[in-house]
Amino acid sequence: MVIVGGGIAGMTTAYYLAKSGVASVVVERDAIGSHASGFAYGGLSPLSGFGIPGPQAEIATDGMQLHRELSKGLLEETGIDVDFRMRASLALAFTDADARRLKAALPWQQNQAGYAARWLDIEDARRVEPRISDETLGATLTEGGGAVEPYLLMLALTQAAERLGVTVRHGRVIGLRRHGGRVTGVVLEREVLSCATAVLAIGPWSAEASEWIGVPIDVRPLKGQIIRLQAPGPPIECSVGWGHNYATTKTDGLLWAGTTEEDAGFDEESTIAARDEIGDALVKMLPAMADAQVAQQTACLRPVASDGLLVLGSVPGLDHVYVATGGARKGILYGPAMGHALADLVLGRKTRIALDAFTPGRFARADPAA
Ligand SMILES: Cc1cc2nc3c(=O)[nH]c(=O)nc-3n(C[C@H](O)[C@H](O)[C@H](O)COP(=O)(O)OP(=O)(O)OC[C@H]3O[C@@H](n4cnc5c(N)ncnc54)[C@H](O)[C@@H]3O)c2cc1C
């Protein structure tokens, strides 16, 4: 069995398969976790985001549950602490429209077992984080979500998988070898790896696989940048957010602030414009951070499907070929649930969650020419 792509979707699939006794070969073009999966913010927020409430709600809470279990298992298996922790989030409103949107989400959020969400006025919000802006009209405090350190998670997953017999291979996949409706090999630039099962988990580059499988996979890259800062004062313990911006102090002691959403193709360079945009939003949320000094800036690409949903399941017309991508802004949260579900599919087991909305064949149906 070959898994293409050593991001979180590929490595969690390899890990859960190996836990069930199936050792795969993971083929990675660059380095494991060297793109978004190793550089994400690591927030785990199952009660908000695209498709929540909606088709992605179940996989979001499943991901949260699996992160809890996975962090303990990986510590035992590798000695690596992936720094999973429960972390409250404070979503700020600066306008009436912000407040209306946040309040409209509350009734559903308050119905989710294991989570708590409530509206706070500025005084109560200041008891959670005293440094929020005077312009804050109010905020939603959500508890039950968490955070993880994505780079350590990727390291631990890889070590644990390798100990269970998984092989990581460096190489760029350029196609599949097929015989009728079956896969017989994964084609690298200089060799072919024979296999009867292939999992394609190549993140923002997933559209390249359309030709390999003869089915369109409508996924594009959406660039995002993060700045890490030396910040004055005590750590920001919760995740403070406003729209698509957020900030929290991570275990490296730096304040991480993000993020942008940029249609920039496959460009992964960090830019001054993004640094300024993120810095402005940070100071709007937390004016005391105006004196914070940028220590590092990262840029990477999210895999986003044209309908915004995950792409997870078997490829129509090809036996034992699977796609796992489309994590978009929440691929770290979804990662373990994606890998677990794919391992179940590959092993012919019933999945814990429904995957109907995520079927890789849906883009062909959407394209009347296909
Ligand atoms: C700035 C930013 C912040 C984020 N913050 C969060 C967050 O707080 N919480 C959250 O849940 N999510 C977050 N995300 C989203 C998350 O990082 C992604 O959704 C997730 O990492 C995607 O994982 P993936 O495995 O699908 O893709 P990737 O991590 O991109 O992995 C795909 C891998 O496939 C390899 N590959 C591609 N083509 C080939 C080929 N032909 N042959 C061999 N290998 C190949 C690539 O080199 C890459 O390593 C964030 C993303 C960004 C950009």
The ligand as an ORCA input file, in Angstrom:
! r2SCAN-3c Opt
* xyz 0 1
  C      -1.407     29.861      8.002
  C      -2.185     28.602      8.253
  C      -2.678     28.362      9.525
  C      -3.416     27.201      9.775
  N      -3.925     27.010     11.035
  C      -4.688     25.925     11.281
  C      -5.234     25.725     12.576
  O      -5.034     26.522     13.498
  N      -6.012     24.628     12.787
  C      -6.269     23.730     11.799
  O      -6.990     22.750     12.056
  N      -5.753     23.895     10.554
  C      -4.981     24.965     10.275
  N      -4.479     25.175      9.025
  C      -4.853     24.243      7.936
  C      -3.962     23.019      7.874
  O      -2.621     23.369      8.078
  C      -4.117     22.317      6.510
  O      -5.482     22.156      6.170
  C      -3.477     20.932      6.560
  O      -2.164     21.008      7.067
  C      -3.464     20.272      5.177
  O      -2.843     19.013      5.335
  P      -2.601     18.059      4.092
  O      -1.928     16.840      4.595
  O      -3.877     17.894      3.345
  O      -1.635     18.899      3.115
  P      -0.068     19.298      3.258
  O       0.331     19.593      4.629
  O       0.164     20.348      2.223
  O       0.664     17.958      2.833
  C       0.651     17.487      1.507
  C       2.012     16.879      1.212
  O       1.982     16.252     -0.064
  C       3.259     16.438     -0.658
  N       3.127     16.282     -2.112
  C       2.440     17.071     -2.966
  N       2.520     16.600     -4.221
  C       3.281     15.474     -4.167
  C       3.739     14.548     -5.138
  N       3.403     14.681     -6.430
  N       4.513     13.514     -4.739
  C       4.851     13.352     -3.414
  N       4.435     14.225     -2.448
  C       3.668     15.264     -2.817
  C       3.649     17.851     -0.261
  O       5.049     18.064     -0.351
  C       3.121     17.928      1.165
  O       4.107     17.601      2.129
  C      -3.681     26.275      8.733
  C      -3.151     26.511      7.465
  C      -2.399     27.652      7.213
  C      -1.845     27.882      5.843
*
